[in-house]
């Protein structure tokens, strides 16, 4: 489950960074 959450977290972080900029 953690492995599946890892990519999701990264995707969310990327989306947040793009939205922040």
N, C-alpha and C positions, 0 to 999 in steps of 0.2 A: 504493500500500500504506500509505503514511503517513497518507493521508486516512482510510483505513478503521480505522487504529489510533487515530486521534485520538478518535473517539467512544467507542471501547472503553476507552481510558485514562480518559476523563472518567467513564464509567459505573462503572469500577472504583474511581475516587477517591471518587465519590459513595457507593458501597456501603461503602467503608472508613470514610468519615466517619460514615455512619449507624450502622455497627456500633460505631465507637469511642464514639459518644455513648450 
